[in-house]
């Protein structure tokens, strides 16, 4: 059985600087990078996606896509003949 190697260093997720595991701001290189990362989460820059399990919601998405694809009143000039 393979042993799991404990990470002794990683790259800072914000600036990609090498950070050792013993440093106080690990896995970030500094408090500044930690706050930048937090700001991205708070502003919606990062999202965790998940599957849509609600059948009604799936139907609504499919209906919207089919309307977009076959709508004759669509303002998309590339889809109309001139």
C-alpha positions as CSV (number, residue, x, y, z in Angstrom):
1,X,0.0,0.0,0.0
2,X,1.3,3.4,-1.0
3,X,2.0,5.9,1.7
4,X,0.4,9.4,1.5
5,X,3.0,12.1,1.2
6,X,2.3,15.1,3.4
7,X,2.7,18.4,1.6
8,X,5.7,20.2,2.9
9,X,5.3,23.1,0.5
10,X,2.6,24.4,-1.9
11,X,2.2,27.3,-4.2
12,X,0.2,30.2,-2.9
13,X,-3.2,30.1,-4.7
14,X,-3.2,33.8,-5.3
15,X,0.3,34.7,-6.4
16,X,1.9,31.2,-7.0
17,X,4.8,31.9,-4.6
18,X,6.3,28.7,-3.0
19,X,5.1,28.5,0.6
20,X,6.5,26.1,3.2
21,X,4.0,24.2,5.4
22,X,5.4,25.7,8.6
23,X,4.8,29.3,7.7
24,X,2.0,31.1,9.6
25,X,-0.1,32.0,6.6
26,X,0.1,28.6,5.0
27,X,-1.2,27.8,2.3
28,X,-1.0,31.5,1.4
29,X,2.3,33.4,1.3
30,X,0.9,36.4,3.2
31,X,-2.2,37.9,4.9
32,X,-2.6,40.1,1.7
33,X,-3.0,37.0,-0.5
34,X,-5.4,35.4,2.0
35,X,-7.6,38.6,2.0
36,X,-7.5,38.7,-1.9
37,X,-8.7,35.1,-2.0
38,X,-11.4,35.8,0.5
39,X,-12.6,38.7,-1.6
40,X,-12.9,36.5,-4.6
41,X,-15.1,34.1,-2.7
42,X,-17.2,37.0,-1.3
43,X,-17.7,38.6,-4.7
44,X,-18.7,35.4,-6.5
45,X,-15.4,35.1,-8.4
46,X,-15.2,31.5,-7.2
47,X,-18.2,29.1,-7.3
48,X,-18.7,25.5,-6.5
49,X,-21.0,24.0,-9.1
50,X,-23.2,21.0,-8.6
51,X,-25.6,18.9,-10.6
52,X,-29.1,20.1,-11.0
53,X,-31.3,17.3,-9.5
54,X,-34.6,19.1,-9.7
55,X,-36.6,17.6,-12.7
56,X,-38.7,20.8,-13.0
57,X,-35.6,22.9,-13.2
58,X,-34.1,20.7,-15.9
59,X,-37.3,21.0,-17.9
60,X,-37.1,24.8,-17.6
61,X,-33.5,24.8,-18.9
62,X,-34.3,22.6,-21.8
63,X,-37.4,24.7,-22.7
64,X,-35.3,27.9,-22.6
65,X,-32.6,26.4,-24.8
66,X,-35.2,25.2,-27.4
67,X,-36.9,28.6,-27.4
68,X,-33.5,30.3,-28.0
69,X,-32.7,27.9,-30.8
70,X,-36.0,28.1,-32.7
71,X,-37.3,31.5,-31.9
72,X,-38.1,33.3,-35.2
73,X,-38.2,36.7,-33.4
74,X,-34.6,36.3,-32.3
75,X,-32.5,39.4,-32.8
76,X,-29.4,37.5,-33.8
77,X,-28.4,38.9,-37.2
78,X,-26.2,35.9,-38.0
79,X,-29.1,33.6,-37.9
80,X,-31.3,35.6,-40.3
81,X,-30.9,35.8,-44.1
82,X,-30.4,39.3,-45.5
